Amino acid sequence: MVAVRTGWADGRSGCAGCERGQGVAGPLTTTAPSGGTQLGSFAAEGTATAPSENVAETSISFPLKLASAPSVIEMAVGATPTADCPGTAQTPAAAAGYLCLYFAHVENLNAANPAYDLYPAVPGGVAAGASTFGTLLTAQSTASAQVDADGSWAVTAP
């Protein structure tokens, strides 16, 4: 077989007919292994025209699905780490079976539900919590003004 070099309009070059070895097969997984931790960040902001107004929504999508839905815990700015949420906004961490939301900044955020500043809801429903693939977060205003919340998250597969 004769290898033919080809050129592309954008300057790339290739080799038509060149033989290449088979690459190493990698594991393809869609479910996080037990004890595996996934990390990310979140932000929600908007401008409220009235108190107790839902002004911003955002979502957290886990890169890999979990075997079961995690419990959600929110950690206030500067909160002391716990056994379930042993990290900080700068170094998020979570115990197995938990999604920990670490706030780095909060402004004009009304905790309509005392357990949550950003109300986490199971996608496709209104129940509080998270699903095996993520959660939706809703920010509600305390007053007519800018609402802002951001931070980091960690979830560890059960």
C-alpha positions as CSV (number, residue, x, y, z in Angstrom):
1,M,0.0,0.0,0.0
2,V,1.2,3.5,-0.9
3,A,0.7,6.2,1.7
4,V,-0.5,9.5,0.3
5,R,-0.1,12.7,2.2
6,T,-3.0,15.1,1.9
7,G,-3.4,18.8,2.8
8,W,-6.4,20.7,4.1
9,A,-7.5,24.2,3.3
10,D,-6.8,25.3,6.9
11,G,-3.2,24.1,6.7
12,R,-3.7,20.8,8.5
13,S,-2.1,17.8,6.9
14,G,-3.0,14.2,7.1
15,C,-2.0,10.8,5.8
16,A,-4.5,8.9,3.7
17,G,-3.7,5.2,3.8
18,C,-1.1,5.4,6.6
19,E,-1.3,2.4,8.9
20,R,-1.9,3.2,12.6
21,G,-1.9,0.8,15.5
22,Q,-5.0,0.2,17.5
23,G,-5.2,2.4,20.5
24,V,-5.5,1.1,24.0
25,A,-9.1,0.4,25.0
26,G,-10.2,2.5,27.9
27,P,-13.0,1.8,30.3
28,L,-16.2,3.5,29.3
29,T,-18.4,4.1,32.3
30,T,-21.4,6.2,33.0
31,T,-21.8,5.4,36.7
32,A,-19.3,6.8,39.3
33,P,-17.4,4.1,41.2
34,S,-18.3,3.8,44.9
35,G,-16.3,6.3,46.9
36,G,-15.4,8.4,43.7
37,T,-15.7,12.2,44.3
38,Q,-16.8,14.6,41.6
39,L,-16.3,18.4,42.0
40,G,-17.6,21.6,40.4
41,S,-18.8,25.1,40.9
42,F,-22.2,26.9,40.9
43,A,-23.4,30.4,40.5
44,A,-26.9,32.0,40.5
45,E,-27.7,35.7,40.2
46,G,-30.5,37.9,39.2
47,T,-32.3,41.1,40.1
48,A,-35.4,41.0,42.2
49,T,-38.2,43.5,41.9
50,A,-39.9,42.3,45.1
51,P,-39.1,40.4,48.3
52,S,-39.4,36.6,48.2
53,E,-39.1,36.5,44.4
54,N,-37.5,33.5,42.7
55,V,-35.0,35.4,40.5
56,A,-32.4,32.8,39.5
57,E,-32.1,29.2,38.7
58,T,-29.0,27.1,37.9
59,S,-28.2,23.5,37.8
60,I,-25.5,21.1,38.8
61,S,-25.0,18.1,36.5
62,F,-22.7,15.3,37.8
63,P,-20.2,14.2,35.1
64,L,-20.9,10.6,36.1
65,K,-24.3,9.3,37.3
66,L,-24.5,8.0,40.9
67,A,-25.9,4.6,41.8
68,S,-28.4,6.3,44.2
69,A,-29.4,9.9,44.9
70,P,-27.2,11.8,47.4
71,S,-28.4,13.7,50.5
72,V,-27.9,17.5,50.0
73,I,-26.2,19.7,52.6
74,E,-25.4,23.4,52.2
75,M,-22.4,24.9,54.0
76,A,-22.6,28.6,54.7
77,V,-19.8,31.0,53.9
78,G,-17.0,30.1,56.3
79,A,-18.9,27.2,58.0
80,T,-16.9,24.7,60.0
81,P,-16.4,21.5,58.1
82,T,-18.5,18.5,59.3
83,A,-18.1,14.7,59.0
84,D,-20.5,14.7,56.0
85,C,-19.1,17.8,54.4
86,P,-15.4,17.9,55.5
87,G,-14.3,20.6,52.9
88,T,-14.5,24.3,52.2
89,A,-15.4,26.4,49.2
90,Q,-11.8,26.3,48.2
91,T,-11.3,22.6,48.8
92,P,-14.8,21.0,48.4
93,A,-15.2,17.4,49.7
94,A,-18.1,15.1,50.6
95,A,-18.6,11.9,52.5
96,A,-20.0,8.9,50.5
97,G,-23.7,9.5,49.6
98,Y,-23.6,13.3,50.1
99,L,-23.7,16.4,47.8
100,C,-22.1,19.3,49.7
101,L,-22.7,22.9,48.4
102,Y,-20.1,25.3,49.8
103,F,-21.0,28.9,49.5
104,A,-18.2,31.4,48.8
105,H,-20.4,34.5,48.4
106,V,-24.1,35.2,49.2
107,E,-26.0,38.4,48.7
108,N,-29.7,39.1,49.3
109,L,-30.6,35.4,49.4
110,N,-33.7,34.4,51.2
111,A,-33.7,31.0,52.8
112,A,-37.4,30.3,52.2
113,N,-36.7,26.7,53.4
114,P,-34.6,26.9,56.6
115,A,-32.5,23.9,55.5
116,Y,-31.5,25.6,52.2
117,D,-30.3,29.0,51.0
118,L,-30.5,27.8,47.3
119,Y,-33.4,25.5,47.1
120,P,-32.2,22.2,45.6
121,A,-34.9,20.3,43.7
122,V,-34.9,16.9,42.0
123,P,-34.9,17.6,38.2
124,G,-38.4,17.1,36.8
125,G,-40.1,17.7,40.1
126,V,-40.4,20.0,43.1
127,A,-39.2,17.7,45.8
128,A,-36.1,18.9,47.7
129,G,-32.9,17.1,47.1
130,A,-30.9,15.8,44.1
131,S,-31.2,12.9,41.6
132,T,-28.6,10.4,40.6
133,F,-27.4,12.9,37.9
134,G,-27.7,16.3,39.5
135,T,-29.9,19.0,41.1
136,L,-31.6,22.2,40.2
137,L,-31.0,25.3,42.4
138,T,-33.4,28.2,42.9
139,A,-32.4,31.6,44.4
140,Q,-35.1,33.7,46.2
141,S,-34.7,37.3,47.2
142,T,-34.8,38.8,50.6
143,A,-35.5,42.3,49.2
144,S,-35.8,44.2,45.9
145,A,-32.2,44.1,44.8
146,Q,-29.5,42.0,43.2
147,V,-29.4,38.4,44.3
148,D,-26.1,36.6,44.1
149,A,-24.8,33.2,45.3
150,D,-21.8,31.2,44.2
151,G,-19.5,28.5,45.5
152,S,-18.3,25.0,44.9
153,W,-19.7,21.5,45.3
154,A,-18.5,18.0,45.8
155,V,-20.5,14.7,45.6
156,T,-19.2,11.3,46.5
157,A,-20.7,8.1,45.1
158,P,-22.2,5.8,47.7
